[in-house]
């Protein structure tokens, strides 16, 4: 008959929820050579049936684990999670270093400066002796967009527990006439350079966040600004290209269909794409093409003769 022994395990503590004691069942070989007696098989089957409805926990320390490892009431006692008592200190600030706070304030100044310059361009092209209403509308919308960017950065600064500090803004120029390029092309090239500069500052802001291990701030800059910024650069670059094709002067006045922008030039030969023709008086011959859309148009004109598109 097989002998059955109950031997305590010194290295590990085996505890089940329904038993207070923990042991291992060991049997001696039987005469039939199968190694386990009939009584031991019955005992193991009984244990196996009970084990299906219980969860066994193994602990190397000899203590029974409950499965709960997060102890919030103990961890919040750390100083880093303490709530400030001073009314001058933000209660929401966490893992937000001074360098990131300063970089945000600098970017707010960049956005406001761009908005200020675009607003000056709007005022220039809205004059009665300039009267380029489409350009005035474009730069007014650009100014409002840059101001919205500044306010978005200010709101984020407050969310992170920082303090918004507004810096001085330089006075923008009030005249945009250029002897060689003309006012429209000069202003649009200036806008393109300004957008590229803003993009560089945004990349620098994201780099500051990465260097200070602030992934939340880096994600904010990337998701809210970087994609929109490169799209703006592409759009304004296309406007610069179109204005360079048109040239400078008062020979031709045409309108971009998107903004209704009137641009004056003195080109002898002009290639226009996707424009909306309204009327075309050349050499005293006026012909009207009201709201007819064309994909490509090649025009021959003489300086001092106006062609209105």
C-alpha positions as CSV (number, residue, x, y, z in Angstrom):
1,X,0.0,0.0,0.0
2,X,1.4,3.4,-0.9
3,X,2.5,5.8,1.8
4,X,1.3,9.4,1.6
5,X,3.3,12.3,3.1
6,X,2.5,16.0,3.7
7,X,5.7,18.0,3.5
8,X,5.7,21.8,4.0
9,X,7.3,23.8,1.2
10,X,10.0,26.2,2.6
11,X,10.8,28.2,-0.6
12,X,7.2,29.2,-1.6
13,X,4.0,29.6,0.2
14,X,1.1,28.1,-1.6
15,X,-2.2,29.4,-0.4
16,X,-5.7,29.0,-1.7
17,X,-8.6,31.1,-0.8
18,X,-10.5,28.2,0.7
19,X,-7.7,26.7,2.8
20,X,-5.6,28.0,5.6
21,X,-2.7,25.6,5.2
22,X,-0.4,25.1,2.2
23,X,1.3,21.8,1.5
24,X,2.3,19.5,-1.4
25,X,0.9,16.1,-1.8
26,X,3.7,13.4,-2.3
27,X,3.0,9.7,-2.8
28,X,5.3,6.7,-2.8
29,X,5.5,4.2,-5.6
30,X,3.1,1.3,-5.6
31,X,3.6,-2.3,-6.5
32,X,2.0,-1.9,-9.8
33,X,4.7,0.5,-11.0
34,X,2.4,3.5,-11.8
35,X,3.8,5.6,-8.9
36,X,0.5,6.7,-7.5
37,X,-1.9,4.7,-5.4
38,X,-5.6,4.6,-5.9
39,X,-6.2,6.6,-2.7
40,X,-3.8,9.3,-3.8
41,X,-5.5,9.6,-7.2
42,X,-8.8,10.1,-5.5
43,X,-7.3,12.7,-3.3
44,X,-5.7,14.6,-6.2
45,X,-9.0,14.5,-8.1
46,X,-10.8,16.0,-5.2
47,X,-8.2,18.7,-4.9
48,X,-8.4,19.3,-8.7
49,X,-12.1,19.7,-8.6
50,X,-11.8,22.2,-5.8
51,X,-9.0,24.1,-7.5
52,X,-11.2,24.9,-10.5
53,X,-13.2,27.2,-8.4
54,X,-10.4,28.9,-6.5
55,X,-7.4,31.1,-7.4
56,X,-4.0,30.0,-6.1
57,X,-1.6,32.8,-5.2
58,X,2.2,32.1,-5.0
59,X,4.4,34.5,-2.9
60,X,8.1,34.2,-2.5
61,X,7.9,36.2,0.7
62,X,5.7,33.8,2.5
63,X,2.8,36.4,2.6
64,X,-0.5,35.9,0.9
65,X,-1.1,38.5,-1.9
66,X,-4.5,39.9,-2.6
67,X,-3.7,41.1,-6.1
68,X,-3.9,44.8,-5.2
69,X,-0.5,46.5,-5.8
70,X,-1.7,50.1,-6.2
71,X,-1.9,51.9,-2.8
72,X,-3.0,55.4,-3.6
73,X,-3.5,56.6,0.0
74,X,0.2,55.8,0.6
75,X,1.6,57.0,-2.6
76,X,-0.1,60.4,-2.5
77,X,1.8,61.2,0.7
78,X,4.8,61.8,-1.5
79,X,5.8,65.5,-1.7
80,X,5.6,65.6,-5.5
81,X,1.8,65.0,-5.2
82,X,1.2,67.5,-2.5
83,X,-1.3,70.4,-3.0
84,X,0.3,73.9,-2.5
85,X,-1.2,76.1,0.1
86,X,0.1,79.4,-1.3
87,X,-2.5,81.3,-3.4
88,X,0.3,82.5,-5.7
89,X,1.2,79.0,-6.8
90,X,-0.8,77.0,-9.4
91,X,-2.6,73.9,-8.1
92,X,-2.6,72.3,-11.6
93,X,1.1,72.5,-12.4
94,X,2.8,69.1,-12.7
95,X,6.1,68.2,-14.5
96,X,6.1,71.6,-16.2
97,X,9.5,73.2,-16.0
98,X,10.3,76.9,-16.2
99,X,12.1,76.6,-19.6
100,X,8.9,75.3,-21.2
101,X,6.9,78.1,-19.6
102,X,9.3,80.7,-21.0
103,X,9.3,79.1,-24.5
104,X,5.5,79.3,-24.6
105,X,5.6,83.0,-23.7
106,X,8.1,83.6,-26.5
107,X,5.9,81.8,-29.0
108,X,2.9,83.8,-27.9
109,X,4.9,87.0,-28.7
110,X,5.9,85.5,-32.2
111,X,2.2,84.9,-33.0
112,X,1.1,88.3,-31.9
113,X,3.9,89.9,-33.9
114,X,2.9,88.1,-37.0
115,X,-0.7,89.1,-36.4
116,X,0.4,92.8,-36.0
117,X,2.3,92.7,-39.3
118,X,-0.6,91.2,-41.2
119,X,-3.0,93.7,-39.7
120,X,-0.7,96.5,-41.0
121,X,-0.9,94.9,-44.5
122,X,-4.6,94.8,-44.3
123,X,-4.8,98.5,-43.5
124,X,-2.4,99.3,-46.4
125,X,-4.3,97.4,-49.1
126,X,-7.6,98.6,-47.8
127,X,-6.7,102.3,-48.6
128,X,-8.8,104.1,-51.2
129,X,-5.7,104.9,-53.3
130,X,-4.6,101.2,-53.2
131,X,-7.9,99.5,-53.2
132,X,-6.8,95.9,-53.5
133,X,-9.7,94.5,-51.5
134,X,-8.9,90.9,-52.1
135,X,-5.4,91.3,-50.6
136,X,-6.9,93.3,-47.7
137,X,-9.3,90.5,-46.9
138,X,-6.5,87.8,-47.1
139,X,-4.2,89.7,-44.7
140,X,-7.1,90.5,-42.4
141,X,-8.0,86.8,-42.1
142,X,-4.3,85.9,-41.7
143,X,-4.0,88.5,-38.8
144,X,-7.0,86.9,-37.1
145,X,-5.6,83.4,-37.5
146,X,-2.3,84.4,-35.9
147,X,-4.1,86.0,-33.0
148,X,-6.1,82.8,-32.5
149,X,-2.9,80.9,-32.4
150,X,-1.6,83.2,-29.7
151,X,-4.7,82.8,-27.6
152,X,-4.5,79.0,-28.0
153,X,-1.0,79.1,-26.6
154,X,-2.1,81.3,-23.7
155,X,-4.9,78.9,-22.9
156,X,-2.5,76.0,-22.9
157,X,-0.1,77.9,-20.7
158,X,-2.9,78.3,-18.1
159,X,-3.9,74.6,-18.4
160,X,-0.4,73.5,-17.5
161,X,-0.2,75.9,-14.6
162,X,2.2,78.5,-16.1
163,X,1.9,82.3,-16.2
164,X,1.3,84.2,-19.4
165,X,3.8,87.0,-19.8
166,X,3.2,89.3,-22.8
167,X,6.3,90.9,-24.2
168,X,6.6,94.1,-26.3
169,X,5.7,94.0,-30.0
170,X,7.8,96.0,-32.5
171,X,5.9,98.5,-34.7
172,X,5.3,97.0,-38.2
173,X,5.9,99.0,-41.3
174,X,2.9,101.0,-42.7
175,X,4.1,101.2,-46.3
176,X,4.7,98.1,-48.5
177,X,5.4,99.7,-51.9
178,X,8.5,98.3,-53.6
179,X,10.2,99.9,-56.6
180,X,11.1,96.7,-58.4
181,X,8.5,94.2,-57.1
182,X,5.4,96.3,-56.4
183,X,3.4,96.3,-53.3
184,X,1.4,93.0,-53.8
185,X,4.5,90.8,-54.5
186,X,6.6,92.5,-51.9
187,X,3.9,92.0,-49.2
188,X,3.3,88.4,-50.2
189,X,7.0,87.5,-50.1
190,X,7.2,89.2,-46.7
191,X,4.3,87.0,-45.5
192,X,6.0,83.9,-46.8
193,X,9.2,84.7,-44.9
194,X,7.2,85.4,-41.8
195,X,5.4,82.1,-42.0
196,X,8.7,80.2,-42.4
197,X,10.1,82.1,-39.4
198,X,7.0,81.2,-37.4
199,X,7.5,77.5,-38.4
200,X,11.1,77.6,-37.2
201,X,10.0,79.0,-33.9
202,X,7.4,76.3,-33.5
203,X,10.0,73.6,-34.2
204,X,12.2,75.1,-31.6
205,X,9.3,75.1,-29.1
206,X,8.7,71.4,-29.7
207,X,12.5,70.8,-29.3
208,X,12.4,72.5,-25.9
209,X,9.5,70.2,-24.9
210,X,11.5,67.1,-25.9
211,X,14.6,68.2,-24.2
212,X,12.7,68.7,-20.9
213,X,10.9,65.3,-21.2
214,X,7.4,66.9,-21.7
215,X,5.7,64.6,-24.2
216,X,2.3,66.2,-23.6
217,X,3.6,69.7,-24.6
218,X,5.4,68.2,-27.6
219,X,2.2,66.5,-28.8
220,X,0.2,69.7,-28.3
221,X,2.6,71.7,-30.6
222,X,2.7,69.0,-33.2
223,X,-1.0,68.3,-33.4
224,X,-2.2,71.9,-33.1
225,X,0.3,73.9,-35.1
226,X,2.9,72.1,-37.3
227,X,0.7,70.7,-39.9
228,X,-1.3,73.8,-40.3
229,X,1.9,75.9,-40.6
230,X,3.4,74.0,-43.5
231,X,0.1,74.1,-45.3
232,X,0.1,77.9,-44.9
233,X,3.6,78.1,-46.3
234,X,2.6,76.1,-49.3
235,X,-0.4,78.3,-50.0
236,X,1.4,81.6,-49.7
237,X,4.3,80.2,-51.8
238,X,1.8,79.5,-54.6
239,X,0.6,83.1,-54.4
240,X,4.1,84.4,-54.6
241,X,4.7,82.3,-57.8
242,X,1.5,83.6,-59.4
243,X,2.4,87.2,-58.6
244,X,5.8,86.8,-60.0
245,X,4.3,85.5,-63.2
246,X,2.0,88.5,-63.4
247,X,4.7,91.1,-62.8
248,X,4.5,94.7,-61.6
249,X,2.8,97.9,-62.8
250,X,-0.6,99.0,-64.0
251,X,-1.0,97.2,-67.4
252,X,-3.1,94.3,-66.2
253,X,-5.5,94.0,-63.4
254,X,-6.7,90.5,-62.5
255,X,-8.6,88.8,-59.8
256,X,-7.9,85.5,-58.0
257,X,-11.2,83.7,-57.7
258,X,-10.6,82.5,-54.1
259,X,-10.2,86.0,-52.5
260,X,-11.3,88.4,-55.2
261,X,-7.8,89.8,-55.2
262,X,-6.9,92.5,-57.7
263,X,-3.3,92.6,-58.8
264,X,-1.9,95.2,-61.2
265,X,1.0,94.4,-63.5
266,X,2.6,95.5,-66.8
267,X,3.5,92.1,-68.3
268,X,3.5,91.8,-72.1
269,X,2.6,88.2,-72.0
270,X,0.7,86.6,-69.1
271,X,-0.3,83.0,-68.4
272,X,-3.3,82.6,-66.2
273,X,-4.7,79.3,-64.8
274,X,-8.1,78.7,-63.3
275,X,-9.3,82.3,-63.2
276,X,-12.7,83.7,-63.6
277,X,-13.0,86.2,-66.4
278,X,-15.4,89.1,-66.0
279,X,-14.5,91.5,-68.8
280,X,-11.5,92.0,-71.2
281,X,-11.2,95.5,-72.7
282,X,-8.1,95.7,-74.9
283,X,-7.2,98.5,-77.3
284,X,-10.6,100.1,-76.7
285,X,-12.3,96.8,-77.5
286,X,-14.4,95.5,-74.6
287,X,-15.6,92.0,-74.5
288,X,-17.5,90.5,-71.6
289,X,-17.1,87.0,-70.3
290,X,-19.3,87.0,-67.2
291,X,-18.4,84.3,-64.7
292,X,-17.0,81.9,-67.3
293,X,-14.3,79.7,-66.0
294,X,-11.3,78.6,-68.0
295,X,-8.4,76.3,-67.3
296,X,-5.7,78.2,-69.1
297,X,-5.5,81.5,-70.9
298,X,-2.7,83.2,-72.8
299,X,-3.1,86.9,-73.3
300,X,-1.1,89.4,-75.3
301,X,-1.4,93.0,-74.1
302,X,0.3,96.3,-74.3
303,X,1.4,98.4,-71.4
304,X,-1.1,101.1,-70.2
305,X,-4.0,99.0,-71.6
306,X,-6.0,97.6,-68.8
307,X,-7.3,94.0,-68.9
308,X,-9.8,93.3,-66.1
309,X,-10.2,89.6,-65.1
